[in-house]
Amino acid sequence: MKKLVYLLLCFSTASLPAQNNKKPAIAPPALPKVTITIGGFKGGDITSAILSRIIDSSLVARDEKGNQYAIVRFRSIYKFKSSYEDPATGERKTTNDMRINDFSDTSIMPELWRQSIKDNMVKGDQMILDNMIVQLKNGSKIMAPAITFKVIQ
């Protein structure tokens, strides 16, 4: 019986190195670093005059080599201050508010959405473009980083 246990132990330890001969995993191809612009701007502080002009432009997705990619979808978030009358006290109060809309199969916001932003834009407002899905040349999709504009005047 001792010999049988000894033989089993020898065979099990001899087979361990054979099981660890795994081939190294093949690294997936590197994804391009995609940057989104609208009207040539990548976000940041912006005047209301410039934002009103560039908001009519299409979003453009490019990698570091200048290759352009299709935008499958994106979300526009417009943050602004609004006021309301407190029903308990009757006084006017200011609160943070936002409008959000998702757009698919387009790289430009609809005219009504753009016009609403232009008509109501004031200093301190923010426009955030996020949840941007870009389709690569091979058909796969990646998410591009968000861009934020803050109206400074």
Order of alpha helices (4+ residues) and beta strands (2+ residues): alpha-beta-beta-alpha-beta-beta-beta-alpha-beta-beta-beta
